[in-house]
Amino acid sequence: RRVHGESEFLKQVTASQLVACHFFHKDFERCKIIDMHFRELAPSLMSIRFIALNVEKAPFFVAKLRVKTLPTVVFFKDGIAVDRLVGFEGVGTTDDFPQSRLAARIKLGFEKETAEGEED
């Protein structure tokens, strides 16, 4: 689900226990790959709310969450960032990585309590 703007982003992140937010740019091919996988995985991971936020429309949260590489997926548990997936780190080195690897990485992301460097 695309989130339009920073206020809607905040509502979505705080409204669900588990949220995976894909920070994307509409012109980046690797962002489109993550989008495709999110759409296909979402029905099988119903406990997780999958959202996507265009970085051009959310400069405050891009800076606050230190999003420097795209795609970046930030995992929120009860409104708190607990982990992040930067690029395809941990899922593959090529664009055709197995979707099962991304699903496992998403589940792993929610096992953490707080993200490193996010405590402040």
C-alpha positions in Angstrom: 0.0 0.0 0.0 1.4 3.4 -1.0 1.4 6.0 1.7 0.9 9.6 0.5 2.8 12.0 2.7 4.4 12.1 6.1 1.2 12.4 8.2 -0.3 9.3 6.6 3.0 7.5 7.1 3.0 8.2 10.9 -0.6 7.1 11.2 0.1 3.8 9.4 3.3 3.0 11.4 1.5 3.7 14.7 -1.8 1.9 13.8 -0.4 -1.6 13.5 1.9 -3.7 15.7 4.2 -4.8 12.8 4.9 -2.6 9.8 7.4 -3.0 7.0 7.9 0.3 5.3 9.7 0.4 1.9 11.3 3.7 1.3 11.4 4.0 -2.5 12.0 6.3 -5.5 9.7 5.8 -8.5 12.6 5.7 -11.0 14.8 3.1 -9.2 14.6 -0.4 -10.7 15.6 -2.1 -7.4 12.8 -0.3 -5.6 10.4 -1.7 -8.2 11.7 -5.2 -7.4 11.1 -4.8 -3.7 7.6 -3.5 -4.5 6.8 -6.6 -6.6 7.9 -8.9 -3.8 5.9 -7.0 -1.2 2.8 -7.2 -3.3 3.3 -11.0 -3.6 4.3 -11.6 0.0 1.7 -9.5 1.8 -1.2 -12.0 1.5 0.9 -14.7 3.1 2.2 -12.5 5.9 -1.1 -11.0 7.2 0.2 -10.0 10.6 2.5 -7.5 8.9 1.3 -4.2 7.3 3.3 -3.5 4.2 3.6 0.1 3.2 5.7 2.1 0.7 6.7 5.7 1.1 8.1 7.8 -1.8 11.3 9.4 -0.4 10.6 12.6 -2.4 7.5 13.2 -0.4 8.9 12.4 3.0 12.2 14.4 3.6 11.7 14.6 7.3 11.4 10.9 7.9 14.1 10.1 5.4 16.5 12.3 7.4 15.1 11.2 10.8 15.4 7.4 10.0 18.7 8.0 8.2 17.6 6.5 4.9 20.7 6.9 2.7 20.4 4.0 0.2 17.5 2.8 -1.8 15.7 0.6 -1.5 15.5 0.6 2.3 12.9 -1.3 4.3 12.5 -0.2 7.9 10.8 -2.6 10.2 8.6 -1.1 12.9 7.2 -2.9 16.0 4.6 -1.0 17.9 5.7 2.2 16.1 9.4 1.8 16.9 12.0 1.1 14.3 13.6 -2.2 15.2 15.6 -3.2 12.1 16.2 -2.3 8.4 17.0 -3.9 5.1 19.3 -1.8 3.1 19.4 -2.6 -0.6 19.3 -6.3 -1.1 21.6 -6.9 1.8 21.0 -10.4 3.3 18.6 -11.5 0.5 20.9 -11.7 -2.6 23.4 -10.0 -4.7 21.4 -10.1 -7.9 18.0 -8.7 -8.9 16.5 -12.2 -9.2 17.0 -13.3 -5.6 14.5 -15.9 -4.3 11.4 -14.4 -2.7 11.7 -16.9 0.1 14.9 -15.2 1.2 13.2 -11.9 1.5 10.3 -13.5 3.5 12.8 -15.0 5.9 14.6 -11.6 6.2 11.4 -9.8 6.9 10.5 -12.3 9.7 14.0 -11.9 11.1 13.6 -8.1 11.1 10.8 -8.3 13.5 12.6 -10.5 16.0 14.8 -7.5 17.1 13.8 -5.2 19.9 15.5 -1.9 18.8 17.4 -1.0 15.7 21.1 -0.3 16.1 21.7 3.4 16.1 17.9 4.1 16.5 17.8 4.5 20.3 18.2 8.3 20.3 
